[in-house]
Amino acid sequence: MPLRTIAPVTTLALLCFALWLWFDGQRLAAAISGLLAILALLSSICIHQRQPRLELGGVLLCVATVGGCLLSAWQLGSAALPWTYLVLMSNFFIVRNQIATPLNLMLVAGLLLMPGLLLGQPTQLQALIVIVLVFGFGYHFSHRLQGDRTRLEMLASLDALTGVPNRRALEKSLQAHIDGMRAERFRQGLVVIDIDNFKEVNDRYGHGAGDTALSDLAAILRFELRENDQVFRFGGEEFVILVDTGSREALARFTERLRKTVYQSLRGPGGRITISAGAAMYAGEQRWQDWFARADAALYAAKGQGRNNVVIAE
C-alpha cells in the first residue's frame, strides 16, 4: 500500500518539476524530468500487479527517484539535498538491499561528481556527513527488517502444533510445482493422509491425546521421507506429502510403506492408531486443485474400503 501512494506522488512531483523547468527555459532538463515521470508512472502500473511485476515496479520507482534527485541537484544545487536524504532512506524500504544499495551508491557518486556540491566548504562537508549517516542507518534498519520479515514468513508457513509446513505452504509448493519444468512435474506424486477415527480419540481421551497423536504422526512422516519429499499439515487430522517417485507403482509402494510404518509405530491411550491414504501421480493438471482432488477422492475410496487402507488414483 505505501508503494501505491509513493509512486503516483513521485510521478506528479516529477511532472510538476518538468513543467517548471520548461517554463524556466530549461528544455533539456524538462525533457529528462518528463521521462523520469513516465518511468514513475510505469512503476505505478507495475506496483498494482502481482509478483514479479511488483518488484519490477519498485526498481523502476527507485530509478526514477534517483534520477530525479540528480536532476534537481544539477538544477538547484544544495537546495535539492533534503530530497536526497529522503530518497536514500526510502529506497531501502522500496526494494531489497541488494538493489537499493547500488542505486543509492550511484546517487551519492553522482552528487560527488557535481562541482562544489558536497566537497569544499564546511557546510558542504556537513551535508556529505549527513548523507553517509542516512545511507548507513537506512541500510542497517532495512537489513534488520528484512531479516525479521523472513523469520515471520517462515513462522507463518509452519503449523504450530506439529512443526511441519501448513496449508499455506502446501498451496505455494503445489503452485510452484505446476509452474515448474514439465519433465520434472510428471515424476511427482501427491499423498493425502487422514487419521482413522480421530474424532473418537478426541471425544474419549481429550484434545490433548489428539494433539499428541498428530505430533507423533508428523514425526513419523518426517522420519520416513527422503530429502526431496515434503510433508504438510493440511488441516485437522489430514496431512499431505509431495513425493518424487517417478511412477504410479513406486508411489503405491511408498504409500503402503508409510501406512505399515504408522500401523506399527503410532499409539494412543486406546491403543493402535491407523491411517488411510489416497495418492495420485501428477497427470498434467493445469490447476493444483485438480491434482489434489484426485488424491483426495482416492483417500475417500480408501476410507470406504474399511480404513487402514491405501488407494492410488488411476
Secondary structure, DSSP 4 states (H G I P E B T S, - for coil): -HHHHHHHHHHHHHHHHHHHHHHTT-HHHHHHHHHHHHHHHHHHHHHTSPTTHHHHHHHHHHHHHHHHHHHHHHHHGGGGHHHHHHHHHHHHHHS-HHHHHHHHHHHHHHHHHSTTTSSSSHHHHHHHHHHHHHHHHHHHHHHHHHHHHHHHHHHHTB-TTT-SB-HHHHHHHHHHHHTS-HHHHTTEEEEEEEETTHHHHHHHH-HHHHHHHHHHHHHHHHHHS-TT-EEEEEETTEEEEEEE-SSHHHHHHHHHHHHHHHHHH-EETTEE--EEEEEEE----SSHHHHHHHHHHHHHHHHHTTSS-EEE--
